[in-house]
Amino acid sequence: MLRPREQEVLLTPAEVAALFRVDPKTVTRWAKAGKLTAIRTLGGHRRYRQSEVQSLLKNVPGNSLPPAVPSSSQPISNPTPSDEAR
């Protein structure tokens, strides 16, 4: 009987783009150019291996800044004027 393979973490184009601070379309272009390997889901969407993305990120010259946090994970704390009146 075969052992199940260790599952690898896959990233979406938007997650990869946030790490490199580029547009998700740029990540797709990198995959088409062979700089990054894209895995296709059953629905045809692209996913990228986290290990490959991290090794590519280490090789980026001048990469001394920490990875960007996607804006969707930041809480919204500015109340609207109608909220303050209540």
N, C-alpha and C positions, 0 to 999 in steps of 0.2 A: 504494500500500500504506500502511496506517495504522501510525503509530508506536505501540508499546505504551505505555500510560500508566504514569507513575511510580506504583509501588505505595505506598499510604499505610499507615502503621503503625496497626493497630487494637488497642484495649485491651479486655480483658474487664471485666465489671461489678466483679469483685473488685479488679482493678488500679486502676480509676477510684476505687472506694471507698477504697482505701488512700491514694491521693493526697489525697483530701478528708477523710480520717478519718471516714467515715460507713459505714453498713451498705450492702452491695450492693443491698439492696431499695430503699434511698433513691435510688440511681442509676437504677434502673428507674422509680421514680416521677417523677424529673426528666425522663426521656425521654418518659414518658406525658404530662407537663405541657408538653412542648415546650421545655424549658430546654436539652436536649441531644439531638442527633440519634442515633438508634440505627440500626445497620445489622444486618440479620438474615442469619445464615449459612444455608447450605442445610439445616442441621439445626434451624433455628429459634432459635438462640441469638443474643443481642444482643452487638454489638461497637460500640465507640465510636472515632471518629477521634482520634488522639493530638493533632493540631493543634488541634482544637476543644476538647478537654479542657484543654490547656495555656492557651489563650486565656481559657477560663472560669476557670481556676485563678488567672490573673493579676488577674482582676477581683474576686476574693473579698476583701472588706475584712478587714484584720487578718491577712493571710496572710504573716506574717514567718517562720514555721517552715519548715524544709526538708520536702520530701515524705516521707511515712512509707514505710518499707521493709516490704514484705509479710513476715509472720512465716515463711513457707515458705522464704525465701531466707537466713534466719539459721541458722548451724550450731548444733547441739545439743552442748554441751560438758560437761554434768553427767553423770558416770558413775554408774551405779547401784551400790548397795552390793555386789552380787554380782560386778560387774566389778572392783572394787577388791581383792577377796579372791583373785582369780586371779593 
